[in-house]
């Protein structure tokens, strides 16, 4: 009787684990379908990331409040 309960418990445990694995596979497969067909989106994102990095340097607290404009990076040549 006790062994039968253990077997049922193991089956339930493996069933739950299998359902979780199946759910994760479905979620990952659905996310993979949203990829771009060309590199335009990636290039736009890269340009935005570079611009954000330049803006963080140009407009940080020290550059804005504690130095003349010519010492900050706000006049840095943009690519």
C-alpha positions as CSV (number, residue, x, y, z in Angstrom):
1,X,0.0,0.0,0.0
2,X,2.8,2.4,0.9
3,X,4.8,1.5,-2.2
4,X,1.7,2.1,-4.3
5,X,1.3,5.7,-2.9
6,X,5.0,6.4,-3.6
7,X,4.6,5.2,-7.2
8,X,1.5,7.4,-7.7
9,X,3.4,10.4,-6.1
10,X,6.3,9.9,-8.5
11,X,4.0,9.7,-11.5
12,X,2.3,12.9,-10.4
13,X,5.7,14.6,-9.9
14,X,6.9,13.5,-13.3
15,X,3.6,14.6,-14.8
16,X,3.9,18.1,-13.4
17,X,7.6,18.4,-14.4
18,X,6.6,17.2,-17.9
19,X,3.9,19.8,-18.1
20,X,6.2,22.6,-17.0
21,X,8.8,21.5,-19.6
22,X,6.2,21.4,-22.3
23,X,5.0,24.9,-21.3
24,X,8.5,26.3,-21.5
25,X,9.1,24.7,-24.9
26,X,5.9,26.3,-26.2
27,X,6.8,29.7,-24.8
28,X,10.3,29.6,-26.3
29,X,9.1,28.5,-29.7
30,X,6.5,31.3,-29.8
31,X,9.2,33.9,-28.8
32,X,11.5,32.7,-31.6
33,X,9.0,33.5,-34.3
34,X,9.3,37.3,-33.9
35,X,12.8,37.6,-35.4
36,X,13.5,40.2,-38.0
37,X,14.3,39.1,-41.5
38,X,16.9,41.7,-42.1
39,X,19.5,43.7,-40.0
40,X,17.7,47.1,-40.2
41,X,16.1,46.7,-36.8
42,X,19.4,45.6,-35.3
43,X,21.3,48.6,-36.8
44,X,18.6,51.0,-35.5
45,X,18.9,49.5,-32.0
46,X,22.7,49.7,-32.2
47,X,22.6,53.4,-33.2
48,X,20.2,54.1,-30.4
49,X,22.4,52.4,-27.9
50,X,25.5,54.4,-29.1
51,X,23.5,57.6,-28.9
52,X,22.3,56.8,-25.4
53,X,25.8,56.2,-24.3
54,X,27.0,59.5,-25.7
55,X,24.1,61.3,-24.1
56,X,24.9,59.8,-20.7
57,X,28.4,61.2,-20.9
58,X,27.3,64.5,-22.4
59,X,24.5,65.2,-19.9
60,X,25.7,63.7,-16.7
61,X,25.4,65.7,-13.5
62,X,29.1,66.8,-13.5
63,X,29.0,67.9,-17.1
64,X,25.7,69.9,-16.7
65,X,26.2,71.5,-13.3
66,X,30.0,71.8,-12.6
67,X,31.8,72.7,-15.8
68,X,31.5,75.1,-18.8
69,X,29.8,73.7,-21.8
70,X,33.0,73.4,-23.8
71,X,34.4,70.9,-21.3
72,X,31.5,68.5,-21.6
73,X,31.0,66.0,-24.4
74,X,28.0,67.8,-25.7
75,X,30.2,69.1,-28.6
76,X,31.5,65.7,-29.5
77,X,31.2,64.8,-33.1
78,X,28.2,62.5,-33.7
79,X,28.5,59.5,-35.9
